Amino acid sequence: MNKEKSILVADYKDRIIWFDGSITQKTASRFSKIVDRLNKLRVAPIVFYIRGPGGDPWSAFSMINDVFNSSSPIGCVAHCYVASGCFTLTQAGLWRAALPGTKFVFHSAEGMFHAHQKDIQMTQQELSDWAERLKLADFIQFFYFSMRGRPVWIIEEMLKSSKVLSLPQAKKLRLVDSYFKKTDFVEDRKKIRKVIRKQIKF
C-alpha cells in the first residue's frame, strides 16, 4: 500500500466530509470527531467523498463503524480511485455512488504483506503473527464487501487477486448503487477548497 499525505476536512454547514489519501490511526480519530460533531449539530444526511490507496486496515474498520453507527445517514461517493481499505470504506455508506471513470481496486492485506516480506525485518514468530492478523483483516474486509455485493464467490476471487474494477463492473457486482453527478461533485469540491483555504489562513 502506497502511503501519501491524507486530507480530511468537513464543511459543517453543507454537511460534507472530504477524505483524500491514506487511512491512518490519526485519520480515524479525526473522522470520528467530525461525525460526532455533525450529529450533534443536527441529524441530517452527510455526503462523504473518498479517494485513496487504503492504509491501516484496523483504522479503516474504525471509520466504517463510525459510518454505520452515525445517527445521520451517510452516503459515500468514490472518485478517481479507491483501493483496499478506502474501497472497503465505501461499502459502509447507506448509499454508495461514484463518479464516471472511478477505478476500484481490491487489495488482499495478507497478499501485500507477503509481497514485501523480504523487506521486513522480523523474527519467524513475528512474521507468523502478522500474517494471522492480516488474514483476519482480509476476512473482515471480505465480510463488508459480501454484505451487499453479489455474487459473493466472484468478490472473494477478486479480493485474492487484487483485481481492478471499472465503475460499470463495480455496479454490476452491487458494490456501487449509482453514478454521481459531475456537477454536484464540482460544486462540493469548491466548498471544500474554501474550507481548506480558511484553515490555511489560521
N, C-alpha and C positions, 0 to 999 in steps of 0.2 A: 504494500500500500504506500503510495507516494504521499509524503507529508507536504502540506502547503499551509500558508497563513490562512487562518479562519476569520471570517467576518460574520458576526451575529449581532444584528440590530433589530429594533422594533419601532414601528410607528404606532404609538398607543392610541392616537386619535382615530386612524383608519383601520386599526387592528390588523396590522401586517407584521409578520415576523420574516426576516430575511436571513438565511444561512447560506454561506458560500465558503467551502473549504473542508478541512479535515476535522473529524469529530475527536474531541479530547475530553478529559475529565473537567477541565475548565469550561469548555463549551457546554457540557451537560449541566453543570452547576448554574451557569448563567441562563441557560434556556429555561430551567425550572423556575428561576426567579421571574423571568419575563412572563411566562404563562401564568404564574401565580398573581402577578400584578394585573395582567389583563383581566383575569377572572374577578379580581377584587373591584376593578373599575365597573364592570358590568358583565352579565352573561349574554354574549352575542357571538356570532361566528368570527373565526380567526382564519386568515389566509397565511399559510406557511410555505414560503418558497425555499426550495432545496436544490443545491448543486454541490457536488464534491466527490472525492475518491473514496470516501469511507473514513476509517480511522479505528479508534479503540472500540471493539465490539461491545464491551460492558457499558461504556458511556452511551453508545447508540441505543442499547436496550433501555437505559435510564430515560433517555429522551422519548423513546417510544411509550414507556409507561406514563410519562407526563402528558403525552397527547391523548392516550386512552383515558386517563383519569381527569382530564380537564372538564370543568363544568360547562365551558363554552365549546361548541363543536369546532373542530379544527380540520380544515381542508388542506391537503398537501399538493403543491404544484412543483413538479420536477422540470428543470430546464437545463439545456446544454448537455450535461451528462450527470448521471448518478450511479455510483459504483458501491459495491459492498454494503457497509453499514448505512450509507446515505440512501441507497436503493431500498434497503430493508425499512428504513425510517419512513419512506413514503407510504408504506403499507399500513401505518397506524392511522392515517387520515380517515375521517368519516367519509370524505370523498377524495378521490385521487385523480389528478389531472396532470397534463404535461404539454409543453409547447411542441409544435411540429419540429422534427429534426433532433429531438432529445434522444440520447443513447442511454440504455440501461445495461449495467454490467454486473453480472453475478460474480462474486468472489468467494471461494472457499477459504475460510480463515486458516484451516489446517493445511490446505494446499499451498498457500502463500508462505506459511511457516517453513514447510519442507523445502520450498524453492530457495529460501535464503538460509537454510540450516548451516551451510558451510561457513557463513559469515558470522554466525552466532557462537560466542564462547560460553559454553555451559557444560556442566557435568552430564553424564548419561542420564542420571536420575532427574536432573532439572529439565533436560530435553524431553524426557518421557512425560513429566508432569505438565509441561507447557502444551505438548501435543494433546494430552487428555482434556485440558482446559479449552483448547481451540476446537476439539471435536464437539464439546458441549456448546460452544459458541455457534458452530455450524448447525447443530440440531435446533437451537433456539431460532436462528436465522431462518432455517427451513420452515419451522413452525409458523412464523409470521407470514411467510410467503404462501403457505398452504392454507391459511385461514380463509382466504378469499380467491386465490388463484386456482385455475384448473386448466388442463389435467395435472394432478399433483406429481405423477411419475415423471412427466417431462420437466417440470420445475426442478425436481430432485436431480435429474441428469444434467441440467444446465448449470445448477449450482456447483456440481462436481467439476465441470469443465470450464468454469469462468466464462460463460457464454455472454456475448454482446447482443443485445436486442434493440431493434428499432421501436419507435412508438407504436406502429401498427401491430408488431409482433407482441409487444407487452400488453396491448389492449386485447388482442386475441386470447392471451393467456389469463385475462381478467386481473392483471396486475395494475392496470390503469383503467379508470372509469370513462374518461373523456379527454378530448383535446381542450387546450386552454387558449383563449383568445389572445393573440399577439398584442392587440391594442390595450387590453386590460393589463397585460404584463408590463408593457412600456410605461403606462401611467403609474403603476405601482412602483416600478423601478425609479421613476423620477421622485416619488415621495420618499423613498428610502435614501436616495442620494442626498436629498435635502437634510434628512436626519443625520447622515454621516458628516455632512459639511458643518452642521451645528455642533456636533461632538468634537470635531477637529478644532473649531474656534475656541472651545473651552478646554 
